[in-house]
Amino acid sequence: MDYLRILLEASFGFAALFVLAKVLGKSQITQLTPFDFISAIILGELVGNALYDPEVGVWQIAFAVLVWGVLMYVTEILTEKVKATRGFLEGQPSIVIHKGKLIREELKKNKLDINQLQHLLRSKDVFSLREVEYAVLETDGSISVLRKSMDQTPTRGDLNLTPQATPLPMAFISDGEVLWDNLKEAGFDKHWLFTQLQQQEITDYKEVLYAEYKEGEDLYVLPY
């Protein structure tokens, strides 16, 4: 009976968390703040601990998930509708480099040392502090960087070149499987795909690890 109870409660907890994640939206992952992270851990703990407590049933799990989910949802609504609550509930971005100068007070305030700052900058392909005009520490712990003008990559406008369309690459084959929806959306069919593969001496699409198409260019193919 314990195994059956755990099975039922685990299945119910899984379904409840899945529904709750859908209701709260993708921002819980893509814009994960420290508060969101802690809330997700506690929510998982509520369900996990309940599974191995024989005195806790499905309805208690449902109530705990519902209460915590409502609190998280209300918090999201408050930050969306009431601007004054955003700084308190979500935090505020911090400018840690201003006009090329380190703001030591902001580093201390955010418990960030130089090594950690350099690590964040390298994740943005910046390997020298002297290249940075502004650096903003975001509420999710990532960093946004504006390079100094002499270290920025020139744009087509800087070089006085005519504008060009920027097509979106589409994957046609992934792990040996054809993504038929993408192929159809791009306006191609199976015959076109097989012709492109044959031109690159590939007889079977299952031999392809990844294939990508970009408008105006040939099919890019990576075989296994």
Z-matrix of the N, CA and C atoms (Angstrom, degrees):
N
C 1 1.458
C 2 1.530 1 111.03
N 3 1.364 2 117.09 1 -33.01
C 4 1.461 3 119.26 2 177.59
C 5 1.522 4 111.24 3 -62.86
N 6 1.336 5 116.20 4 -40.85
C 7 1.466 6 119.00 5 178.83
C 8 1.520 7 110.92 6 -64.45
N 9 1.314 8 116.99 7 -41.12
C 10 1.462 9 120.85 8 178.84
C 11 1.523 10 110.47 9 -64.97
N 12 1.330 11 117.17 10 -41.37
C 13 1.463 12 121.01 11 179.18
C 14 1.528 13 110.75 12 -63.40
N 15 1.338 14 116.09 13 -45.10
C 16 1.464 15 119.81 14 179.25
C 17 1.525 16 110.50 15 -63.29
N 18 1.337 17 117.21 16 -39.66
C 19 1.453 18 120.78 17 178.65
C 20 1.525 19 111.26 18 -61.24
N 21 1.333 20 115.82 19 -46.31
C 22 1.466 21 120.05 20 -178.75
C 23 1.533 22 110.98 21 -65.90
N 24 1.327 23 116.50 22 -44.74
C 25 1.452 24 119.72 23 -177.67
C 26 1.526 25 111.47 24 -69.51
N 27 1.329 26 116.58 25 -38.37
C 28 1.465 27 119.67 26 178.40
C 29 1.525 28 110.47 27 -64.85
N 30 1.322 29 116.72 28 -43.09
C 31 1.470 30 120.73 29 179.32
C 32 1.521 31 110.57 30 -63.50
N 33 1.337 32 115.46 31 -43.17
C 34 1.462 33 118.92 32 179.40
C 35 1.526 34 110.78 33 -66.28
N 36 1.343 35 117.37 34 -43.27
C 37 1.457 36 120.53 35 178.98
C 38 1.523 37 112.04 36 -61.90
N 39 1.330 38 115.57 37 -40.72
C 40 1.472 39 119.78 38 177.65
C 41 1.521 40 110.65 39 -60.97
N 42 1.330 41 116.28 40 -47.03
C 43 1.467 42 120.67 41 -179.31
C 44 1.529 43 110.89 42 -63.83
N 45 1.337 44 116.71 43 -41.24
C 46 1.463 45 120.21 44 -179.09
C 47 1.523 46 111.24 45 -64.73
N 48 1.327 47 117.12 46 -43.99
C 49 1.461 48 120.29 47 179.16
C 50 1.522 49 111.48 48 -66.17
N 51 1.338 50 116.36 49 -36.18
C 52 1.467 51 120.10 50 178.83
C 53 1.529 52 110.36 51 -63.94
N 54 1.336 53 116.12 52 -46.50
C 55 1.471 54 120.49 53 179.17
C 56 1.519 55 110.54 54 -63.15
N 57 1.331 56 116.00 55 -42.19
C 58 1.457 57 120.01 56 -179.06
C 59 1.526 58 111.39 57 -63.61
N 60 1.333 59 116.92 58 -40.24
C 61 1.465 60 120.34 59 178.08
C 62 1.520 61 111.18 60 -63.05
N 63 1.343 62 117.12 61 -37.66
C 64 1.455 63 120.80 62 178.18
C 65 1.528 64 111.24 63 -66.99
N 66 1.332 65 116.18 64 -40.06
C 67 1.463 66 120.54 65 -178.28
C 68 1.518 67 111.25 66 -68.16
N 69 1.345 68 117.14 67 -41.98
C 70 1.455 69 120.98 68 -177.62
C 71 1.517 70 112.29 69 -71.97
N 72 1.331 71 118.04 70 -24.40
C 73 1.452 72 120.82 71 174.88
C 74 1.516 73 113.84 72 93.36
N 75 1.347 74 116.01 73 172.93
C 76 1.457 75 122.18 74 -175.05
C 77 1.517 76 113.02 75 -73.21
N 78 1.327 77 117.78 76 -16.14
C 79 1.454 78 119.25 77 -178.36
C 80 1.523 79 112.02 78 -61.84
N 81 1.341 80 117.36 79 -20.28
C 82 1.454 81 119.90 80 179.04
C 83 1.532 82 111.21 81 -65.01
N 84 1.311 83 117.29 82 -22.27
C 85 1.460 84 120.90 83 -179.27
C 86 1.524 85 110.49 84 -106.21
N 87 1.329 86 116.66 85 -48.67
C 88 1.452 87 120.36 86 -174.43
C 89 1.515 88 113.07 87 -72.38
N 90 1.342 89 118.32 88 -24.16
C 91 1.457 90 122.07 89 179.43
C 92 1.519 91 109.11 90 -127.83
N 93 1.298 92 116.03 91 53.94
C 94 1.459 93 121.98 92 -173.39
C 95 1.521 94 110.34 93 -74.18
N 96 1.333 95 116.59 94 108.80
C 97 1.451 96 122.35 95 175.67
C 98 1.528 97 108.92 96 -89.85
N 99 1.342 98 118.70 97 165.74
C 100 1.467 99 119.71 98 176.64
C 101 1.525 100 112.86 99 -54.90
N 102 1.333 101 117.64 100 -37.94
C 103 1.467 102 120.88 101 178.26
C 104 1.523 103 110.99 102 -64.42
N 105 1.329 104 117.19 103 -43.17
C 106 1.467 105 120.84 104 178.34
C 107 1.526 106 110.69 105 -62.66
N 108 1.323 107 116.00 106 -40.81
C 109 1.462 108 120.68 107 -178.72
C 110 1.531 109 110.76 108 -62.54
N 111 1.331 110 116.16 109 -47.31
C 112 1.464 111 120.36 110 179.37
C 113 1.526 112 110.51 111 -64.70
N 114 1.326 113 117.21 112 -39.94
C 115 1.463 114 120.66 113 179.69
C 116 1.523 115 111.37 114 -62.31
N 117 1.334 116 116.62 115 -40.99
C 118 1.461 117 120.08 116 179.33
C 119 1.527 118 111.31 117 -65.25
N 120 1.345 119 116.55 118 -39.98
C 121 1.465 120 119.95 119 178.39
C 122 1.526 121 110.83 120 -63.29
N 123 1.334 122 116.68 121 -46.31
C 124 1.464 123 120.68 122 -178.88
C 125 1.524 124 110.63 123 -63.47
N 126 1.322 125 116.91 124 -39.70
C 127 1.456 126 120.24 125 179.24
C 128 1.523 127 110.89 126 -62.43
N 129 1.332 128 116.58 127 -42.68
C 130 1.459 129 119.92 128 176.80
C 131 1.522 130 112.19 129 -65.31
N 132 1.343 131 116.28 130 -36.80
C 133 1.460 132 120.09 131 178.84
C 134 1.523 133 111.40 132 -66.47
N 135 1.323 134 117.08 133 -37.35
C 136 1.459 135 120.16 134 179.10
C 137 1.522 136 111.14 135 -58.68
N 138 1.324 137 115.38 136 -44.80
C 139 1.462 138 119.76 137 180.00
C 140 1.523 139 110.95 138 -73.45
N 141 1.340 140 117.02 139 -43.64
C 142 1.462 141 120.54 140 -177.45
C 143 1.516 142 113.16 141 -62.63
N 144 1.322 143 117.24 142 -44.40
C 145 1.464 144 120.04 143 179.85
C 146 1.522 145 111.76 144 -67.32
N 147 1.340 146 115.90 145 -34.17
C 148 1.467 147 119.54 146 -178.60
C 149 1.522 148 111.99 147 -67.22
N 150 1.324 149 117.20 148 -28.00
C 151 1.469 150 120.33 149 -177.05
C 152 1.519 151 111.83 150 -62.79
N 153 1.327 152 117.67 151 -34.71
C 154 1.464 153 120.94 152 -173.89
C 155 1.536 154 112.27 153 -104.50
N 156 1.318 155 115.83 154 13.51
C 157 1.455 156 120.68 155 175.05
C 158 1.524 157 108.29 156 -106.83
N 159 1.329 158 118.77 157 107.17
C 160 1.466 159 120.68 158 -175.59
C 161 1.520 160 113.42 159 -63.65
N 162 1.323 161 117.65 160 -18.12
C 163 1.456 162 120.14 161 -179.57
C 164 1.520 163 112.66 162 -85.94
N 165 1.323 164 115.85 163 -6.14
C 166 1.466 165 120.64 164 179.91
C 167 1.519 166 108.81 165 -103.53
N 168 1.318 167 116.86 166 124.56
C 169 1.453 168 121.71 167 -178.72
C 170 1.518 169 112.44 168 -105.51
N 171 1.332 170 114.29 169 -174.03
C 172 1.460 171 120.56 170 -177.98
C 173 1.517 172 111.49 171 -60.97
N 174 1.343 173 116.85 172 -40.86
C 175 1.457 174 119.19 173 -176.25
C 176 1.523 175 111.74 174 -68.32
N 177 1.326 176 117.38 175 -33.58
C 178 1.461 177 119.66 176 176.47
C 179 1.531 178 110.57 177 -67.16
N 180 1.343 179 116.08 178 -40.28
C 181 1.465 180 119.66 179 176.76
C 182 1.523 181 110.14 180 -62.57
N 183 1.338 182 115.94 181 -44.16
C 184 1.465 183 120.65 182 -179.97
C 185 1.522 184 110.58 183 -60.31
N 186 1.341 185 116.57 184 -42.12
C 187 1.461 186 120.25 185 -178.97
C 188 1.526 187 111.01 186 -65.70
N 189 1.343 188 116.67 187 -44.27
C 190 1.464 189 120.01 188 -179.34
C 191 1.525 190 111.27 189 -62.92
N 192 1.339 191 116.29 190 -44.70
C 193 1.472 192 120.02 191 179.19
C 194 1.525 193 110.29 192 -64.49
N 195 1.326 194 116.64 193 -40.83
C 196 1.461 195 120.79 194 -179.08
C 197 1.524 196 111.15 195 -63.59
N 198 1.341 197 116.74 196 -46.70
C 199 1.467 198 119.88 197 -178.86
C 200 1.522 199 111.20 198 -62.18
N 201 1.341 200 115.83 199 -48.38
C 202 1.477 201 119.09 200 -178.87
C 203 1.521 202 110.67 201 -66.67
N 204 1.331 203 117.03 202 -38.28
C 205 1.462 204 120.20 203 178.25
C 206 1.516 205 112.13 204 -63.74
N 207 1.342 206 116.80 205 -40.57
C 208 1.468 207 120.61 206 178.49
C 209 1.523 208 110.41 207 -64.27
N 210 1.340 209 116.50 208 -41.79
C 211 1.463 210 119.82 209 178.52
C 212 1.534 211 111.29 210 -61.73
N 213 1.327 212 116.67 211 -43.59
C 214 1.466 213 120.21 212 178.95
C 215 1.520 214 110.83 213 -65.74
N 216 1.335 215 116.30 214 -40.01
C 217 1.466 216 120.89 215 -179.13
C 218 1.527 217 110.65 216 -66.20
N 219 1.339 218 116.41 217 -43.31
C 220 1.462 219 120.26 218 178.33
C 221 1.531 220 110.21 219 -61.94
N 222 1.338 221 116.52 220 -39.44
C 223 1.460 222 120.05 221 178.03
C 224 1.520 223 111.28 222 -62.06
N 225 1.337 224 116.26 223 -42.44
C 226 1.463 225 120.18 224 177.93
C 227 1.525 226 111.61 225 -63.07
N 228 1.339 227 116.72 226 -41.76
C 229 1.466 228 120.69 227 179.83
C 230 1.525 229 110.31 228 -65.24
N 231 1.347 230 116.69 229 -41.33
C 232 1.461 231 120.06 230 179.71
C 233 1.526 232 111.51 231 -60.82
N 234 1.335 233 116.06 232 -46.48
C 235 1.464 234 119.22 233 -178.84
C 236 1.525 235 111.67 234 -67.96
N 237 1.330 236 116.44 235 -26.00
C 238 1.465 237 119.66 236 179.46
C 239 1.523 238 112.00 237 -80.50
N 240 1.336 239 117.05 238 -39.06
C 241 1.461 240 121.39 239 -173.85
C 242 1.520 241 113.31 240 -94.13
N 243 1.342 242 117.26 241 -34.57
C 244 1.469 243 120.89 242 -175.39
C 245 1.524 244 108.86 243 -111.69
N 246 1.320 245 116.81 244 104.33
C 247 1.457 246 121.04 245 -175.33
C 248 1.520 247 112.54 246 -62.92
N 249 1.333 248 116.58 247 -30.70
C 250 1.465 249 119.70 248 -176.75
C 251 1.520 250 112.81 249 -64.39
N 252 1.344 251 117.45 250 -22.12
C 253 1.464 252 120.55 251 -177.72
C 254 1.523 253 112.96 252 -87.68
N 255 1.323 254 118.16 253 -11.95
C 256 1.463 255 120.36 254 -173.20
C 257 1.525 256 112.19 255 -64.80
N 258 1.321 257 116.70 256 -43.27
C 259 1.450 258 119.22 257 -179.11
C 260 1.514 259 112.34 258 -63.84
N 261 1.347 260 116.88 259 -36.74
C 262 1.461 261 120.94 260 -178.39
C 263 1.518 262 111.89 261 -76.09
N 264 1.349 263 117.55 262 -43.02
C 265 1.459 264 121.27 263 -174.65
C 266 1.523 265 112.95 264 -85.49
N 267 1.316 266 118.23 265 -35.88
C 268 1.464 267 121.45 266 -175.36
C 269 1.522 268 113.15 267 -106.79
N 270 1.352 269 116.21 268 -16.89
C 271 1.451 270 119.28 269 -174.33
C 272 1.526 271 110.44 270 87.22
N 273 1.314 272 116.45 271 174.91
C 274 1.456 273 121.91 272 -179.00
C 275 1.529 274 110.32 273 -128.99
N 276 1.325 275 116.81 274 146.56
C 277 1.469 276 119.15 275 175.26
C 278 1.520 277 110.60 276 -61.30
N 279 1.328 278 115.81 277 149.99
C 280 1.461 279 121.18 278 -179.46
C 281 1.523 280 109.47 279 -123.21
N 282 1.328 281 115.99 280 131.25
C 283 1.467 282 120.86 281 176.27
C 284 1.516 283 107.80 282 -83.84
N 285 1.316 284 116.82 283 109.12
C 286 1.469 285 120.97 284 -177.00
C 287 1.530 286 112.11 285 -96.91
N 288 1.341 287 116.85 286 -18.76
C 289 1.467 288 121.31 287 171.58
C 290 1.518 289 107.42 288 -131.29
N 291 1.326 290 116.56 289 122.87
C 292 1.467 291 121.73 290 -176.41
C 293 1.518 292 108.99 291 -125.70
N 294 1.325 293 115.98 292 117.07
C 295 1.458 294 122.46 293 -178.24
C 296 1.520 295 111.62 294 52.68
N 297 1.332 296 114.90 295 42.40
C 298 1.456 297 120.43 296 175.79
C 299 1.517 298 115.15 297 83.48
N 300 1.334 299 118.15 298 -0.14
C 301 1.463 300 121.11 299 -177.72
C 302 1.522 301 110.18 300 -112.83
N 303 1.340 302 115.35 301 136.51
C 304 1.457 303 120.85 302 176.93
C 305 1.523 304 110.03 303 -69.40
N 306 1.333 305 116.15 304 134.65
C 307 1.458 306 121.37 305 175.64
C 308 1.520 307 107.07 306 -98.73
N 309 1.320 308 115.90 307 96.46
C 310 1.457 309 121.11 308 -172.87
C 311 1.525 310 112.05 309 -63.24
N 312 1.329 311 116.71 310 -35.34
C 313 1.462 312 120.04 311 -179.16
C 314 1.517 313 111.09 312 -62.94
N 315 1.328 314 117.51 313 -39.64
C 316 1.462 315 121.08 314 179.55
C 317 1.521 316 111.48 315 -69.62
N 318 1.339 317 116.03 316 -35.05
C 319 1.462 318 119.55 317 176.46
C 320 1.526 319 110.64 318 -62.86
N 321 1.342 320 116.28 319 -45.24
C 322 1.459 321 120.19 320 178.68
C 323 1.519 322 111.24 321 -64.65
N 324 1.315 323 116.15 322 -42.22
C 325 1.459 324 121.20 323 -178.10
C 326 1.520 325 111.68 324 -60.35
N 327 1.337 326 116.54 325 -35.70
C 328 1.457 327 121.31 326 -177.91
C 329 1.527 328 112.88 327 -99.04
N 330 1.345 329 116.44 328 12.30
C 331 1.472 330 121.71 329 178.03
C 332 1.531 331 110.72 330 53.48
N 333 1.332 332 115.48 331 46.56
C 334 1.464 333 121.39 332 -176.72
C 335 1.526 334 108.54 333 -118.66
N 336 1.343 335 116.65 334 124.85
C 337 1.456 336 119.20 335 176.97
C 338 1.534 337 109.73 336 -100.07
N 339 1.319 338 115.73 337 176.02
C 340 1.463 339 120.93 338 -175.20
C 341 1.531 340 111.36 339 -62.80
N 342 1.334 341 117.12 340 -41.37
C 343 1.465 342 119.56 341 -179.69
C 344 1.529 343 111.80 342 -62.00
N 345 1.328 344 115.80 343 -41.49
C 346 1.464 345 119.20 344 178.06
C 347 1.516 346 110.63 345 -66.01
N 348 1.328 347 116.90 346 -40.20
C 349 1.455 348 120.57 347 178.24
C 350 1.525 349 110.89 348 -62.39
N 351 1.322 350 117.12 349 -43.42
C 352 1.465 351 120.33 350 178.45
C 353 1.524 352 110.87 351 -62.63
N 354 1.326 353 116.79 352 -38.74
C 355 1.466 354 120.65 353 177.48
C 356 1.524 355 110.54 354 -60.83
N 357 1.330 356 117.18 355 -45.22
C 358 1.465 357 121.05 356 179.14
C 359 1.524 358 111.23 357 -63.84
N 360 1.332 359 116.50 358 -39.35
C 361 1.463 360 119.87 359 179.75
C 362 1.527 361 111.21 360 -67.03
N 363 1.339 362 116.38 361 -39.66
C 364 1.467 363 118.78 362 179.03
C 365 1.523 364 111.32 363 -63.81
N 366 1.347 365 117.11 364 -29.90
C 367 1.468 366 119.66 365 176.91
C 368 1.525 367 111.32 366 -66.41
N 369 1.339 368 116.36 367 -16.36
C 370 1.466 369 122.06 368 176.04
C 371 1.530 370 111.39 369 -104.98
N 372 1.343 371 115.74 370 18.42
C 373 1.467 372 121.91 371 179.18
C 374 1.529 373 112.63 372 63.26
N 375 1.315 374 116.43 373 31.32
C 376 1.463 375 121.39 374 175.20
C 377 1.526 376 107.47 375 -114.84
N 378 1.330 377 116.90 376 116.06
C 379 1.455 378 121.14 377 -174.03
C 380 1.525 379 112.91 378 -108.95
N 381 1.322 380 116.79 379 3.49
C 382 1.458 381 120.04 380 178.61
C 383 1.523 382 109.14 381 -142.20
N 384 1.332 383 115.93 382 133.64
C 385 1.469 384 120.15 383 178.97
C 386 1.519 385 111.71 384 -65.23
N 387 1.325 386 116.31 385 -25.82
C 388 1.463 387 119.20 386 -177.05
C 389 1.527 388 111.99 387 -68.43
N 390 1.348 389 117.69 388 -15.64
C 391 1.463 390 120.93 389 179.38
C 392 1.532 391 112.78 390 -82.58
N 393 1.341 392 116.75 391 -10.73
C 394 1.467 393 120.50 392 -169.42
C 395 1.525 394 110.79 393 -96.87
N 396 1.323 395 115.71 394 127.28
C 397 1.456 396 121.67 395 173.08
C 398 1.533 397 110.18 396 -90.45
N 399 1.345 398 115.11 397 -48.18
C 400 1.465 399 120.96 398 176.84
C 401 1.532 400 109.22 399 -135.99
N 402 1.325 401 116.05 400 143.10
C 403 1.460 402 121.96 401 172.41
C 404 1.525 403 107.69 402 -137.15
N 405 1.329 404 115.67 403 128.40
C 406 1.462 405 121.53 404 -176.54
C 407 1.526 406 108.67 405 -118.86
N 408 1.325 407 116.54 406 122.33
C 409 1.455 408 121.83 407 175.29
C 410 1.520 409 108.39 408 -84.07
N 411 1.334 410 116.26 409 115.56
C 412 1.454 411 121.02 410 -175.77
C 413 1.522 412 110.94 411 -80.32
N 414 1.344 413 115.78 412 168.04
C 415 1.462 414 120.97 413 -176.08
C 416 1.526 415 112.48 414 -67.88
N 417 1.336 416 118.03 415 -21.37
C 418 1.465 417 120.27 416 179.39
C 419 1.524 418 112.26 417 -91.53
N 420 1.334 419 117.10 418 5.77
C 421 1.459 420 120.83 419 177.51
C 422 1.512 421 114.37 420 93.71
N 423 1.325 422 118.54 421 -7.93
C 424 1.469 423 120.77 422 176.61
C 425 1.520 424 109.32 423 -82.08
N 426 1.323 425 115.72 424 174.20
C 427 1.460 426 120.11 425 -177.92
C 428 1.524 427 109.67 426 -130.62
N 429 1.321 428 115.35 427 141.27
C 430 1.466 429 122.11 428 175.79
C 431 1.517 430 107.91 429 -111.67
N 432 1.336 431 115.63 430 135.84
C 433 1.464 432 120.10 431 -171.36
C 434 1.523 433 110.26 432 -126.42
N 435 1.338 434 114.79 433 134.49
C 436 1.456 435 121.62 434 169.92
C 437 1.521 436 107.50 435 -115.51
N 438 1.325 437 116.15 436 114.02
C 439 1.462 438 120.26 437 -178.55
C 440 1.524 439 110.88 438 -73.73
N 441 1.319 440 114.22 439 160.68
C 442 1.463 441 119.75 440 172.33
C 443 1.528 442 108.96 441 -66.23
N 444 1.314 443 115.99 442 154.18
C 445 1.470 444 120.32 443 -172.51
C 446 1.530 445 112.19 444 -58.22
N 447 1.324 446 117.39 445 -36.15
C 448 1.458 447 120.03 446 -177.86
C 449 1.523 448 112.25 447 -74.37
N 450 1.339 449 117.13 448 -13.74
C 451 1.466 450 120.75 449 -178.87
C 452 1.525 451 112.49 450 -108.01
N 453 1.332 452 117.35 451 3.18
C 454 1.451 453 120.68 452 179.69
C 455 1.521 454 110.68 453 -83.16
N 456 1.320 455 115.50 454 149.54
C 457 1.463 456 120.96 455 175.86
C 458 1.524 457 109.01 456 -73.48
N 459 1.326 458 119.00 457 128.68
C 460 1.463 459 119.72 458 -179.16
C 461 1.524 460 111.63 459 -66.91
N 462 1.315 461 115.49 460 145.13
C 463 1.460 462 122.06 461 178.05
C 464 1.525 463 109.41 462 -97.35
N 465 1.329 464 116.13 463 171.87
C 466 1.464 465 119.94 464 177.15
C 467 1.525 466 110.38 465 -63.23
N 468 1.357 467 116.03 466 -31.95
C 469 1.458 468 118.96 467 177.76
C 470 1.519 469 111.35 468 -66.99
N 471 1.326 470 117.03 469 -37.70
C 472 1.463 471 120.17 470 177.93
C 473 1.521 472 111.40 471 -62.91
N 474 1.321 473 115.81 472 -34.20
C 475 1.469 474 120.74 473 -178.08
C 476 1.514 475 112.73 474 -92.53
N 477 1.349 476 116.25 475 6.01
C 478 1.474 477 121.84 476 179.52
C 479 1.529 478 112.55 477 57.90
N 480 1.320 479 115.90 478 39.27
C 481 1.456 480 121.16 479 177.11
C 482 1.516 481 109.69 480 -96.68
N 483 1.322 482 116.82 481 153.66
C 484 1.461 483 121.18 482 -179.59
C 485 1.530 484 109.95 483 -70.45
N 486 1.326 485 117.32 484 144.64
C 487 1.471 486 119.99 485 179.25
C 488 1.524 487 111.69 486 -63.79
N 489 1.311 488 115.68 487 149.92
C 490 1.459 489 121.97 488 176.47
C 491 1.528 490 109.43 489 -132.34
N 492 1.320 491 115.07 490 150.25
C 493 1.461 492 119.75 491 177.17
C 494 1.533 493 109.67 492 -67.49
N 495 1.317 494 115.48 493 148.48
C 496 1.462 495 120.77 494 179.25
C 497 1.522 496 108.92 495 -112.98
N 498 1.331 497 117.20 496 93.99
C 499 1.471 498 119.32 497 -177.70
C 500 1.528 499 111.55 498 -71.63
N 501 1.316 500 115.79 499 151.47
C 502 1.455 501 121.97 500 179.41
C 503 1.528 502 109.61 501 -93.13
N 504 1.333 503 118.74 502 120.82
C 505 1.471 504 119.92 503 177.34
C 506 1.525 505 110.70 504 -65.24
N 507 1.331 506 115.38 505 146.13
C 508 1.461 507 121.15 506 -179.73
C 509 1.522 508 109.33 507 -128.75
N 510 1.314 509 116.18 508 135.74
C 511 1.460 510 120.87 509 177.35
C 512 1.526 511 108.87 510 -80.90
N 513 1.327 512 116.95 511 128.57
C 514 1.467 513 122.23 512 177.99
C 515 1.526 514 111.80 513 -103.93
N 516 1.338 515 117.08 514 -29.71
C 517 1.463 516 121.47 515 178.87
C 518 1.522 517 107.92 516 -135.98
N 519 1.320 518 116.80 517 133.19
C 520 1.457 519 121.84 518 177.33
C 521 1.521 520 109.15 519 -139.86
N 522 1.335 521 115.66 520 122.53
C 523 1.473 522 121.79 521 -179.50
C 524 1.525 523 112.49 522 54.99
N 525 1.313 524 116.07 523 42.34
C 526 1.460 525 120.49 524 176.12
C 527 1.515 526 115.19 525 77.06
N 528 1.320 527 118.65 526 10.95
C 529 1.458 528 122.33 527 179.28
C 530 1.518 529 109.73 528 -121.73
N 531 1.330 530 115.74 529 136.71
C 532 1.460 531 121.07 530 179.34
C 533 1.525 532 109.39 531 -81.05
N 534 1.318 533 115.73 532 132.50
C 535 1.466 534 121.34 533 176.20
C 536 1.532 535 107.62 534 -92.00
N 537 1.324 536 114.81 535 86.63
C 538 1.459 537 120.84 536 -171.14
C 539 1.527 538 112.22 537 -62.17
N 540 1.327 539 117.95 538 -34.31
C 541 1.468 540 120.79 539 -179.59
C 542 1.525 541 110.86 540 -62.81
N 543 1.335 542 116.30 541 -43.44
C 544 1.462 543 120.05 542 178.33
C 545 1.518 544 111.15 543 -65.65
N 546 1.323 545 115.81 544 -40.21
C 547 1.466 546 120.39 545 179.88
C 548 1.528 547 110.60 546 -62.22
N 549 1.325 548 115.80 547 -43.49
C 550 1.464 549 120.54 548 179.96
C 551 1.522 550 111.20 549 -67.93
N 552 1.334 551 116.36 550 -40.61
C 553 1.466 552 120.29 551 -179.56
C 554 1.520 553 111.54 552 -63.00
N 555 1.330 554 116.64 553 -32.92
C 556 1.464 555 120.70 554 178.78
C 557 1.523 556 112.58 555 -78.72
N 558 1.343 557 117.25 556 -6.96
C 559 1.455 558 120.90 557 177.67
C 560 1.513 559 114.50 558 88.29
N 561 1.335 560 118.04 559 22.45
C 562 1.455 561 121.75 560 180.00
C 563 1.526 562 110.45 561 -116.69
N 564 1.335 563 115.28 562 167.74
C 565 1.457 564 120.13 563 179.44
C 566 1.533 565 110.08 564 -127.92
N 567 1.315 566 115.24 565 -176.92
C 568 1.460 567 121.11 566 -177.31
C 569 1.526 568 111.53 567 -62.41
N 570 1.330 569 116.50 568 -38.67
C 571 1.470 570 120.23 569 -178.97
C 572 1.525 571 110.67 570 -61.98
N 573 1.336 572 117.41 571 -42.40
C 574 1.468 573 120.56 572 179.81
C 575 1.526 574 110.00 573 -63.37
N 576 1.317 575 116.95 574 -43.03
C 577 1.455 576 120.72 575 -178.01
C 578 1.522 577 110.89 576 -63.43
N 579 1.339 578 116.31 577 -46.29
C 580 1.462 579 119.64 578 -178.34
C 581 1.525 580 111.04 579 -65.97
N 582 1.327 581 116.64 580 -33.69
C 583 1.468 582 120.10 581 177.03
C 584 1.521 583 110.69 582 -65.08
N 585 1.336 584 116.26 583 -42.86
C 586 1.457 585 120.56 584 178.56
C 587 1.533 586 111.35 585 -62.79
N 588 1.316 587 116.53 586 -39.24
C 589 1.469 588 120.07 587 179.51
C 590 1.522 589 111.14 588 -68.74
N 591 1.323 590 116.36 589 -39.90
C 592 1.468 591 119.93 590 -179.98
C 593 1.523 592 111.18 591 -64.96
N 594 1.331 593 116.44 592 -33.85
C 595 1.463 594 119.51 593 177.90
C 596 1.520 595 111.67 594 -64.64
N 597 1.327 596 116.02 595 -22.53
C 598 1.459 597 120.67 596 177.33
C 599 1.531 598 112.02 597 -104.49
N 600 1.349 599 114.25 598 20.30
C 601 1.469 600 122.78 599 174.39
C 602 1.525 601 112.13 600 62.50
N 603 1.326 602 116.41 601 38.11
C 604 1.467 603 122.17 602 175.85
C 605 1.522 604 107.53 603 -118.33
N 606 1.327 605 116.38 604 121.63
C 607 1.465 606 120.75 605 -174.25
C 608 1.527 607 112.87 606 -94.55
N 609 1.324 608 117.83 607 -20.04
C 610 1.455 609 120.70 608 -176.43
C 611 1.530 610 108.88 609 -136.74
N 612 1.339 611 115.55 610 129.43
C 613 1.465 612 118.96 611 -178.61
C 614 1.532 613 112.36 612 -64.81
N 615 1.335 614 117.43 613 -18.80
C 616 1.460 615 120.48 614 178.56
C 617 1.528 616 112.13 615 -69.91
N 618 1.342 617 115.89 616 -12.22
C 619 1.461 618 120.24 617 176.62
C 620 1.531 619 112.01 618 -83.37
N 621 1.342 620 115.66 619 -3.93
C 622 1.467 621 120.59 620 -173.32
C 623 1.527 622 110.22 621 -100.74
N 624 1.326 623 115.66 622 126.07
C 625 1.459 624 120.66 623 175.49
C 626 1.528 625 110.45 624 -76.31
N 627 1.328 626 116.08 625 -43.28
C 628 1.463 627 120.33 626 -177.52
C 629 1.517 628 108.97 627 -155.29
N 630 1.334 629 115.68 628 137.77
C 631 1.466 630 121.23 629 175.80
C 632 1.520 631 108.16 630 -137.39
N 633 1.301 632 115.56 631 132.32
C 634 1.465 633 121.54 632 -174.60
C 635 1.521 634 109.76 633 -130.83
N 636 1.333 635 114.88 634 140.74
C 637 1.467 636 120.11 635 179.21
C 638 1.518 637 109.88 636 -118.46
N 639 1.327 638 115.71 637 136.39
C 640 1.453 639 122.48 638 175.08
C 641 1.516 640 108.01 639 -130.23
N 642 1.312 641 116.25 640 129.72
C 643 1.462 642 121.45 641 -174.51
C 644 1.526 643 111.19 642 -53.45
N 645 1.329 644 114.18 643 130.79
C 646 1.454 645 120.25 644 179.60
C 647 1.500 646 114.47 645 89.24
N 648 1.330 647 117.42 646 -1.72
C 649 1.469 648 121.80 647 -179.70
C 650 1.519 649 110.21 648 -127.96
N 651 1.334 650 115.81 649 162.45
C 652 1.452 651 120.74 650 177.27
C 653 1.533 652 110.41 651 -72.09
N 654 1.320 653 115.12 652 162.32
C 655 1.442 654 120.27 653 177.80
C 656 1.531 655 109.93 654 -64.71
N 657 1.347 656 115.66 655 128.28
C 658 1.454 657 121.45 656 178.71
C 659 1.519 658 108.49 657 -92.70
N 660 1.342 659 116.33 658 120.56
C 661 1.459 660 120.93 659 -171.62
C 662 1.522 661 110.10 660 -123.24
N 663 1.344 662 115.13 661 132.17
C 664 1.465 663 121.13 662 172.44
C 665 1.530 664 108.23 663 -118.68
N 666 1.326 665 118.38 664 104.89
C 667 1.464 666 119.87 665 177.68
C 668 1.519 667 111.19 666 -74.41
N 669 1.326 668 115.25 667 165.18
C 670 1.475 669 120.91 668 175.89
C 671 1.521 670 108.98 669 -62.76
